[in-house]
């Protein structure tokens, strides 16, 4: 279930035009269906929203006709009368397309209104020697496959997100993705030459390009039962990014470029980094550093094979691998200590490849936190793997598209008739 | 001039009770007087607020009678009729008391409604060997002197703030001030035994205990002409603290303990720190580290004498001092690079003792930022000394008391009338 922002009730905003009153009621009822722990009946919704039963029925009819809501299977008869049928988010309505270009893989997924991943393909490839245009052409192929999968399941893609491991401007321009070697890549322009994949819906952006760690953090915020409203989400891949969620919202910084935790200096005079600095966290806890320390450098393993291999070796007690993960976790712990001392966050989520490696990374991170964070004697810091697991940028992004439909269903309904 | 938050106009909130309408109008008019670049006339205020001239005149009369506003000297006659008299914030009304306990000094100051510092006393003493109760007794003596000075100037103290270099709970309990050696010090309880210094005003807290770096950052936010809405303010004393201002508000973190930049690890295996960690920023850029590197260790200089001495020696080209400040600036630059990579802030303010030392600290900080921050090729980071100069926690805190009167003048007027 998604946990949606509550829509302001009509009484609080005074006189409202008839058109927007309908829009508010659609969003109110759909939001309650999305957030309900068990499928609510029309009567439940009337009681919950303060709307009349007639209004709720009319709104629900619109939502059902518009493929946003379905009736759940009827409950078994327990007394006299017709049993009330519960309402659930439709599994054959609008859906989000989530895309990701990372250093060593491409990903595409489809997420429906209920947040269920209906399709997810990861294509492993080293994209460093590939031009941005060629990488995006390959991604467009993956996206076309996702579109075909959505069509087969009766889903309509209404918006796409694309996560990249770098600094993205509001216009979708990728200013810098150091590990990919991208500089000033105009992603929307390069993708414009490919066939459109999503149907236009008023109020839903066609394509949002964002930092992959930001999309993953947003996904984590809305995944699973309501969790902490402020946390640090670290995406560990070849590069290391972070999404900072403060009080339920992504903190993007002055220019949208927050979260570059991979370039926090661990040892100021350490080895040079691709960013131009020295001794950055990526040089100690990035995927390549871990593989090198584990004796797996040059094996040219794709990212999740590499992560799985590390986990397998560590489970088997391989000393080099365990040592490599311990050292990476220690470096991560130093950087996370800096973040917690600075921001006083109480939750750290290990995402990307770190989600799989959390059993080995977590203990040394906790050790460094207890050594270096002033407040740990009274205030524990929780360190846990991401609920969405690895590769969550595509899923997180696609989910945000689905949530935008739930927050403002009128645009979708206007489009579909 | 203070730059106050605009009060919601009455038309936007619908029906308002007569009492609260008066309160809103008082706050609206006083806020405009406070924010105006030149003293506005009653006619200017009517045009600016949309209130009738009769209402403005009645409100201004209340504000003048309540010692919140004064008439400025009349402008020279330029035409027919009586010249309009401009209105300014009163210099004989309510004022804030700002207190600070730091490692090597105590401070007390009085700030009036216009933000002018009317009294400021710094008492230098090493407070590490002194018990919290004795330190607070000495502070109470300083505060009594400030109260007497306020009385002499016709000012009424209406609230106090106390800055401490440590972690403070919402209840005023100082959980930990490592450089002072304070643990779980109940400051309000210890101060309760001293004579009251402020007159109670509805809506204004009697005493707010806060981290000194937070108070200094808040002071900086409101000092001088409108500046950036997001910045990092670093207070460099024996310890190093930071206040993080995001979009015009202090970011306090999950438990109010944000900003512990002094314990960001610079070299994870570096020398042990009082906090229990190793290689913290304070060990490289704290006042004692700088004095030691400059060959002034053991001179037992009080804080601002030490800072002045360092500045004098650096101005004279003393090699050891210049080297010490360069090394401290480099360490600061490493820590600030971590913060900017993480939060994407575009402004860093050097406060506390760093305000005086900024000419020598700024160049190495900028060098590290340009080396280590991904975004510096497109997005410059401004590093500048604090507008309020050193010792700004007391001034910043006292100013926040004065601003609270400007934001809600009705409480003060109810008390005095």
Interface residues (C-beta under 8 A of the other chain):
Chain A: X14 X167 X175 X176 X178 X228 X230 X242 X244 X246 X251 X252 X253 X254 X255 X256 X257 X258 X259 X260 X261 X263 X264 X265 X266 X267 X268 X275 X276 X277 X278 X280 X330 X334 X335 X337 X338 X339 X341 X342 X343 X344 X345 X346 X371 X372 X373 X374 X375 X377 X378 X379
Chain B: X14 X167 X175 X176 X178 X230 X242 X244 X246 X251 X252 X253 X254 X255 X256 X257 X258 X259 X260 X261 X263 X264 X265 X266 X267 X268 X275 X276 X277 X278 X280 X330 X334 X335 X337 X338 X339 X341 X342 X343 X344 X345 X346 X371 X372 X373 X374 X375 X377 X378 X379
